Amino acid sequence: AGNGDTHHSLQPGELLLADVGAETPMGWAADITRTWPVTGKFSPTQRDIYNVVKEAHDFCIKNLYPGVEYREIHMTAAGVMAEGLIDLGILRGDISDLVEMDAHALFFPHGVGHVLGLDVHDMEDLGDLAGYASGRERSDRFGLGFLRLDRLLEPGMLVTIEPGFYQVPGILNDPERRSTYKDMVDWDRLAEFDDVRGIRIEDDVLITETGSEVLTAELPTDIEAVEDLVRGA
């Protein structure tokens, strides 16, 4: 889970996005992400974005039940993210229209999660055979092309929920996308959030007979608890 080594020295005002994994003696995998302020205190802009991501994370988990389509959970995350970014003045327009145009994917370009099992991204060596139900194919849409799971949720499935917000230069500076979304993004307002390069919250969730259970809930996600944890309070 996550990237390779880095030699960057953490600086005050920065965020640390930690995407980490674990494996039980029986070989079962875990995958969890938390985003921490280096100084133990989020800036106002970091706090605003963190709260948008947290709302999407929490809303998705509350809607995990047997019989729910995981794709709909992803679209739920997209809608909550779009609404939050509208409220912050970053996106402009109607929530449904923005999601239909994949404007949210400028900042949330990946799927909301994946299956866990004996591998962190379980059975993805088989391509989409495990992650996609029979007859379904991966979309070529900007906002759906990286959706790793498109199946009906069933009891016993273990999935991640991991919405995020990122400012990826390769996406945001792409001339074609700048043209497509020029009326949907307030670029001047976005510049005020330049200290928010990336925030993600990821938990591992077991689908039960009646709902779901978060297996990684011991590591806090509430913003005040995160700040206390980093400060050692």
Beta strands, then each sheet from edge to edge (+ up, - down):
strand 1: 15-23
strand 2: 29-37
strand 3: 158-161
strand 4: 164-166
strand 5: 198-200
strand 6: 203-207
strand 7: 212-214
sheet 1: 1+ 2-
sheet 2: 3+ 6- 7+
sheet 3: 4+ 5-
end
